[in-house]
Amino acid sequence: MEKFVVDKSLPDMRMDQFLREKFPAASPAIFKRLIEQGHVLVNGKAVKATHTPRAGELIQIQWPEALPAEAQPEEIPLDILYEDDSLLVLNKPAGLVVHPSAGHEEHTLVNALLHHCRGTLSGIGGVARPGIVHRLDKETSGCIVVARDDQTHLALSKQFADRQVEKIYNAIICGETACESGEIRAAIARHPSHRKRMAVRDDDSGRMAHTRWRALEKLNGATFVEARILTGRTHQIRVHFQFLGHPVVGDQTYGARQNKRLAEESGYAAPRVMLHSRELSFTHPHTGKKMKLEAPLPEDFQRALESLRLR
């Protein structure tokens, strides 16, 4: 049973929306079902999904028993940066999909974790699975944290939601930036016509996103940068750098035209999106210790830098 007290009234938010934001690691559809089944209580009473949270209310959630995992275990090698009984931090290779989905039903990180964890799995959302607390795109490499039990999963999810996790990325972006550093505060939402893409939006549909960046090295038609994301929106770094006019090298979704020009001028064509989750810092939910894990730049990223370095 999960219990907590609402710290401020939210008259414009439904209860199911409020719970989705508070527990982003859980399946988005789970809360509507839990509310309908009477497993979400407010001050001891069942409520409707349309109930608006009010300051001081005691929320109780009875999580369902986990069903067997739908994905099957697969013996896929993992690059483990840290592991204990509660969590793992992995260095995900580029090209590895995190979750099974249409077209990627197997050979994913979840399949690998089901084999590696062997029963110590999070069950949030009603399905036994490794606790994928946050995600990386298929072509993005680097640090990703995984919870081995529900308590750890919920605690880490709260740290992400409360912006207590430091996430540092390296990227190679098209073009030379006009300044050495900067901040991007621009809301992100689904693209109005391309539903698989995200876009910066200035209407009410967007969710605020905040990225800080600094240039590390000028390259031939490109720039090596460090980016710190203070929010965790889908494709945030890729969309924000496109918004600046400097899409990530290798990103055919958000920067096909600039990447074509870079390849023509430099002779280098990236094999994938040149984005790497280099460092992840968080507080261990059980020990209280500050954890800081770092994944070195992969070989293809280093080759990209060498190919684009000024000579």
N, C-alpha and C positions, 0 to 999 in steps of 0.2 A: 504494500500500500504506500503510495507516494502522497505526502502531505506538504502543503505550503500555504502561506498567507499572502493574499494579493496586496502589494505595497501601494498601488494608486489606482483610482477609478479610471476606467477606459470606456466612456459612454459610446464611442463610435466603433467599438470592436465586439464581435460575437465571441462567445466562449470557445467555440471550436477553433476560430482563428487565433485567439489568445494562446491556447494550448499548443497549436502548431508552431507559433513563434517561440514559445518557452522551451519546447522540446523538439528542435529541428531535426534531431537524429531519428525520430520516430516517423513511421509511414504517415504521409499527410492525411490519408483517408481514415486512419485508426480512431481519431478523436470523435468524429461524427458517430461512428458505430458504438464507441464506448459510452457516449452521452445517451444515445438511443436505448442502450441496454441497461442504463442506470448505474454504470460503473464510474461515473464522475459525479461527486456530491459536492454541494456548496452549503456550508454550515450544516452538514448532515442530511441534506435533502437533494433529491435528483432535480436536475434542471434541464431546460431545452438548449439546443445548440445556439439559439438566438439570445440567450441570457448575456447581459453585459457585465463584465467583471467590475466589482466595486471594492474600494480600499477596505481592508480588514476582513474580507471574506476568507474562510478556511476552505481550501480546495483539497479534496481527496480523490485520488485516482487509483483504481484497482486494475493493474495491468493484467492482460489475459495470459493464460499458460501458453508457452511457445509451442507451436506445431513443428513437425520435422522440417528441416530445410528443403526448399525446392531444388536448389542447386546441388550438384553432386561433388564430393571431394575429389581433387586432382592433385597429384604429386608434382607441383610446379615449384622450382627453386625460389626462395625468398631471400632478399638482401636485408637482414635484420640489423638495425642500428641499436636497438634496445629491446629487451623483453623481460617481463616478470609475470607473476600469476594474474595480474590485473590488466595489463596492456602490452602492446607492442608498438614500436615505431619502425616503419619500413622505409627503405629507399626504393620507391616504385620505378621500374624502368619505363621509358617511353614505349608506347605501343601496347601496353597492358591495360585492358579495360577494367575498371573497378567492380562494377555490378553487372551481372547477367542482364541482357536486354534483347530486344528483337534484333537478330543478326549477330548477337554475341551471347549465345546461350551457354557457352562453355569456355574454358581456357581464360577465365577472369581471375582477378585478385581474390574475389569471394571464394571461388573454387579452390584456390591454393590455400586460403585460410581455413576452410572447412577441413582440409586434410591436416594442416599443421596444428590447429587448435584441438581437434579430436574431442569435441563435447563441451569444451569451455567456451560457450558462445553466448552472446547477448540475445535476448528474446524480445526486445522492445518492438512493438508493432504486431506481435503475435506469431512471428516466424523466427525460428532459431537461425541465427546468422551471426557471423563475426560482426562486432560493433563498429561498422564504418561510420565514424563520427563526422567526417568531412570527406570531400571527394577531390580528386584531381582528374582533369581531362585525360583521355586516352593518350594523347601525344605529350602530355606534361610529365616530366620525371621528378623524382625527389621525395621529400619527407611526407609521410602520411601516418597518422596515429590510429590505432585500432584498439577497441575495448574488448575485454574477454568476458565481462559480466555486466548485468544491467546497472548496478550501482555505479560502476566506473563509467559506463556509457552515458548515463544521465549527468554525472558530475562533469565529464569532459564537454558534453554538449552544452551545459550551462556556461562553462568558461568561454566557449566559442560564441555563444549568444550574447554574453556580457562583454565581449571584446577584451578578454583577459589573456588571449593566446596571441603570441607574436609570430607572425608569418612573414618570412623574408624570401623573396624570389630573385633569381637572376634571369635576365632576358636579353636577347639581342633584338634591337628594333631597327626598322628601316629609316634611313636618313640620319642627318646630324641635328641634334637638338639645339635650339636657340639659347638655352641656358643650361647650367650645370645640375640643377635640381628643381623640383617643383612638387606641387600637390594637385591632385585632381579630385574635386568634389562634384560628382555628376550622377544623377539618378539613373538607374538601369532597369529596363523592363524588356519584355518580349518585343521583337521587331514587329511592327504593325502588319507587314505583309509576308515576311519570311519567318515562319513560326519556330524554326529550329535555331534561329539566331537571336541574340540579344542586341540591344541598342541603347544609347543614351537618350532618355526621354525627358522633356520638360513639362509633361502633363502629370496628372495625378496617378497615372498607372505605374510610374517608376518608384523604385526603392533606393534611397540615398546610398551612395557608394563612395568610399574615401580611399584613395591611394596616394602614398608618398613615394617619390622616386629620386634617384640621383645617378648621374652619368659616371661610369667607372673608366671607360676608355673609348676614344674615338676610333672608328674603324673605316674601312673603305666603303663608303656609301651606307654605313650603319653605325649604331652606337651600342656598346655593352653597358647595361644598366642594372641597378639594384632597385627592387620595388618592395615596399612594405604595404600590405593591405590591412586596413583597419576595419573593414567590413568583409563579408564573404559572399558576394553576389556571383551568380553564374557567369563564367567567362569574364570576370571583372577586369583583370589586367589586360586581356586581349582587347576588350571593348574600350577601355580607358585610353590605351595607347593609340588605337584607331581614332578615337575622338581627338587626340592631340595631333593627328596627322602622321603618326609614326607607328604603324601596325607592327606586330611582332614578326620577325623574319620567319618564313616558312608557313605563315598563317594564310592559307588560301581562302578561308571563310571570311576573314575581316580585312585582308590586305592583298588580294590577288594582283591588283594592278601595280602596287608599289613593289611587290616581290618580283614580278616579271621584270620591272625596270632594274632592280638591284641585280638580278641574275644576268641581264644583258650588259650592265656596266662593269660588274665585278668578275663575272665568270663563275660565280658560286650560286648554286641552287640548293636550298636547305631541304633535307629529307623529311623534316617534320617541323612542328611549331617549336621554336627555340625558347622554351620556357621551362625553368627548373625551380622546384621548391627546395631552396638550399637549406633553410633553417626553420626549426619549429621550437618554440619555447612555451611551456605551460607548467602549471603546478600539479604534481602527482596527487590524485584525489585521496589516496590513503596515507601516504607518508608526509604530505605537505612540502616535499622537496621540490625546489625549482628545477625543472628538467629543460635542458637545452641540447637538441640533437641537430646534427648537421650532416648533409649528404653532399659529397664532393661532386663537382661537375662531371657528367658522364662523358665518355670518349667522343660521341658525335658532337656534343656541345663544344668541347675543346677543339675539335677539328674545324668547326665553324669559325671559331675565333681566329685560329691560325690562318684559315683561308681568307679571312676578311681584314687581317691586320695590315696596317699601312707599312710599306717598305720603302 
